[in-house]
Amino acid sequence: MSPSLGALRRISRDRPAPRVAGERCDMCAQPVPEPHGHVVHLEGRALMCACRPCYLLFSGDNDQRYRAVPDRYLRFADVSADGPAFDALDIPVGLAFLFHNSVQDRLVAFYPGPAGATESELPLGAWQGVLAAHPGLATLRPDVEALLVRRTTPGSAHSGSCHLVPIDVCYELVGTLRQGWRGFDGGTEARAALAAFFATVEERSVDG
């Protein structure tokens, strides 16, 4: 048992059971406010709600089973998501998020859509080509941060962009689009939600 997990179990055992309804920490069952942090269960690929003490227990990179999701947003203004390096990744849609799965030791991509998120393995050689063209992207932390890529598509009103964001934000986007998607192209509600989402990402981002 890791020291951090042992400490977590002691905290859970010593605290009284929560008496209020609402969101609770998935690790110790204590009530958590909104907003609150998240912890990734690496092997199960599960996103867990966490109270502040549990979140801080796993804020480092030493634990092999749990890792706290950092609150970091970066923009890469000099990275063209429409450039040849990203062409080599063969991303079939205009919106995707990429992250490194440390358990499987590979890069994966997810494409948000009406059915949720479709997963795809990315060719390692192509990703190395992206890093060679844009070395700043190597700052991406495995499992807990994602590279959010938005490419220019025919008829779109936006230009390509590339941001580093917390992984929980990406899954929040997946849920929002799935709930609001209408018709073939998503409809007015999904497009408005997507525009609001990227406006928030840009507002929170600093230059990478």
C-alpha positions as CSV (number, residue, x, y, z in Angstrom):
1,M,0.0,0.0,0.0
2,S,1.3,3.4,-0.9
3,P,1.8,5.9,2.0
4,S,-0.7,8.3,0.4
5,L,-3.4,5.7,0.0
6,G,-2.8,4.6,3.6
7,A,-3.2,8.1,4.8
8,L,-6.4,8.4,2.7
9,R,-7.9,5.3,4.4
10,R,-7.1,6.7,7.8
11,I,-8.8,10.0,7.0
12,S,-11.8,8.1,5.7
13,R,-12.0,5.9,8.8
14,D,-11.6,8.7,11.3
15,R,-14.1,11.1,9.9
16,P,-17.9,10.8,10.6
17,A,-20.2,10.0,7.7
18,P,-21.6,13.0,5.9
19,R,-25.0,14.2,6.9
20,V,-25.8,16.4,3.9
21,A,-27.0,15.6,0.4
22,G,-25.2,16.6,-2.7
23,E,-21.8,15.9,-4.4
24,R,-19.4,13.9,-2.3
25,C,-15.7,13.0,-2.5
26,D,-15.3,9.6,-4.3
27,M,-12.4,8.8,-2.0
28,C,-13.6,9.6,1.5
29,A,-17.3,10.3,1.0
30,Q,-17.1,13.8,2.5
31,P,-19.3,16.5,0.9
32,V,-17.6,18.6,-1.7
33,P,-18.5,22.1,-3.0
34,E,-18.8,23.3,-6.5
35,P,-16.4,23.7,-8.1
36,H,-14.1,21.0,-6.8
37,G,-11.0,19.2,-7.9
38,H,-10.8,15.8,-9.6
39,V,-8.4,12.8,-9.3
40,V,-7.7,10.3,-12.1
41,H,-7.7,6.6,-11.3
42,L,-5.0,5.6,-13.8
43,E,-5.7,1.9,-14.2
44,G,-9.5,2.3,-14.3
45,R,-9.3,5.5,-16.4
46,A,-12.0,6.9,-14.0
47,L,-12.4,10.6,-13.1
48,M,-13.2,10.9,-9.4
49,C,-14.5,13.9,-7.5
50,A,-12.2,14.9,-4.7
51,C,-12.4,17.1,-1.6
52,R,-9.4,19.4,-1.0
53,P,-7.4,17.1,1.4
54,C,-7.8,14.0,-0.9
55,Y,-6.9,16.1,-3.9
56,L,-3.7,17.4,-2.3
57,L,-2.7,13.8,-1.3
58,F,-2.3,13.0,-5.0
59,S,-1.1,16.3,-6.4
60,G,2.4,14.9,-7.1
61,D,3.4,12.3,-9.7
62,N,4.7,9.7,-7.3
63,D,1.5,7.6,-6.8
64,Q,1.1,5.0,-9.5
65,R,-2.7,4.6,-9.2
66,Y,-4.1,8.1,-8.6
67,R,-3.2,11.5,-9.9
68,A,-4.8,14.9,-9.2
69,V,-5.9,17.0,-12.2
70,P,-4.0,20.3,-12.3
71,D,-5.8,23.6,-13.1
72,R,-3.5,24.7,-15.9
73,Y,-4.6,26.3,-19.2
74,L,-2.0,27.2,-21.9
75,R,-2.5,28.5,-25.4
76,F,0.0,27.8,-28.2
77,A,-0.5,30.8,-30.5
78,D,2.5,29.7,-32.6
79,V,1.2,26.2,-33.2
80,S,-1.0,25.7,-36.3
81,A,-3.5,23.0,-35.8
82,D,-4.1,23.1,-39.5
83,G,-0.4,22.6,-40.3
84,P,1.3,19.5,-41.9
85,A,2.5,18.2,-38.5
86,F,-1.1,17.7,-37.4
87,D,-2.2,16.4,-40.8
88,A,0.1,13.4,-40.2
89,L,-2.0,12.4,-37.1
90,D,-5.0,11.7,-39.5
91,I,-7.5,13.3,-37.1
92,P,-10.8,12.7,-39.1
93,V,-12.8,15.5,-37.5
94,G,-12.4,19.2,-36.6
95,L,-12.3,18.8,-32.8
96,A,-10.3,16.3,-30.7
97,F,-8.4,16.1,-27.4
98,L,-5.2,14.1,-27.1
99,F,-3.5,12.8,-24.0
100,H,-0.8,10.3,-23.0
101,N,-2.1,7.2,-21.3
102,S,0.7,6.2,-19.0
103,V,-0.7,2.7,-18.2
104,Q,-0.8,1.8,-21.8
105,D,2.2,4.0,-22.6
106,R,0.7,5.5,-25.7
107,L,-1.0,8.6,-27.0
108,V,-4.8,8.5,-27.5
109,A,-7.2,10.8,-29.1
110,F,-10.9,11.3,-28.4
111,Y,-13.4,12.9,-30.7
112,P,-16.5,14.4,-29.0
113,G,-19.8,13.9,-30.7
114,P,-23.5,13.0,-30.3
115,A,-22.6,9.5,-29.0
116,G,-20.0,10.7,-26.5
117,A,-16.3,10.4,-27.2
118,T,-14.9,8.1,-29.8
119,E,-11.4,6.8,-29.0
120,S,-8.6,6.4,-31.5
121,E,-4.9,5.3,-31.1
122,L,-2.5,7.8,-32.7
123,P,0.6,6.7,-34.6
124,L,3.6,7.3,-32.3
125,G,5.9,8.4,-35.2
126,A,3.4,11.0,-36.2
127,W,3.2,12.4,-32.7
128,Q,7.0,12.6,-32.5
129,G,6.8,14.6,-35.7
130,V,4.4,17.0,-34.0
131,L,6.8,17.4,-31.0
132,A,9.7,18.0,-33.4
133,A,7.8,20.8,-35.1
134,H,6.4,22.2,-31.8
135,P,8.6,21.3,-28.8
136,G,6.5,23.3,-26.4
137,L,3.8,20.7,-26.5
138,A,6.1,18.3,-24.6
139,T,5.0,20.0,-21.4
140,L,1.7,18.0,-21.5
141,R,1.4,15.9,-18.3
142,P,0.4,12.3,-18.8
143,D,-3.2,11.2,-17.8
144,V,-4.3,14.6,-16.3
145,E,-3.8,17.1,-19.1
146,A,-5.0,17.1,-22.7
147,L,-4.1,18.8,-25.9
148,L,-7.3,20.3,-27.2
149,V,-7.1,20.6,-30.9
150,R,-9.6,22.5,-33.0
151,R,-9.0,22.5,-36.8
152,T,-10.5,24.7,-39.4
153,T,-13.3,22.9,-41.3
154,P,-15.2,24.0,-44.4
155,G,-17.7,26.7,-43.6
156,S,-16.4,27.2,-40.0
157,A,-16.3,30.7,-38.5
158,H,-13.2,29.9,-36.5
159,S,-9.5,29.3,-37.2
160,G,-7.5,26.4,-35.9
161,S,-6.4,26.5,-32.3
162,C,-4.4,24.4,-29.9
163,H,-4.7,24.6,-26.1
164,L,-3.4,22.6,-23.1
165,V,-6.3,22.0,-20.7
166,P,-7.2,19.9,-17.6
167,I,-8.5,16.5,-18.7
168,D,-11.7,16.9,-16.7
169,V,-12.6,19.9,-18.8
170,C,-12.5,17.8,-21.9
171,Y,-15.0,15.2,-20.4
172,E,-17.2,18.1,-19.4
173,L,-17.3,19.2,-23.0
174,V,-18.1,15.6,-24.1
175,G,-21.1,15.6,-21.8
176,T,-22.3,19.0,-22.9
177,L,-22.2,18.2,-26.6
178,R,-23.8,14.8,-26.1
179,Q,-26.7,16.3,-24.2
180,G,-27.3,19.2,-26.5
181,W,-26.5,17.7,-29.9
182,R,-29.4,17.9,-32.5
183,G,-29.4,16.7,-36.1
184,F,-26.4,16.1,-38.3
185,D,-24.3,19.1,-37.4
186,G,-25.2,19.5,-33.7
187,G,-27.7,22.3,-34.1
188,T,-27.8,25.7,-32.6
189,E,-27.6,24.6,-29.0
190,A,-24.5,22.5,-29.5
191,R,-22.8,25.2,-31.5
192,A,-23.5,27.9,-28.9
193,A,-22.2,25.6,-26.1
194,L,-19.0,24.9,-28.1
195,A,-18.5,28.7,-28.7
196,A,-19.0,29.4,-25.0
197,F,-16.6,26.6,-24.0
198,F,-13.8,27.9,-26.2
199,A,-14.4,31.4,-25.0
200,T,-13.9,30.2,-21.4
201,V,-10.8,28.2,-22.4
202,E,-9.2,31.2,-24.1
203,E,-10.1,33.5,-21.1
204,R,-8.3,31.1,-18.7
205,S,-5.3,30.4,-20.9
206,V,-1.9,31.9,-20.7
207,D,0.8,31.7,-23.4
208,G,2.6,28.4,-23.4
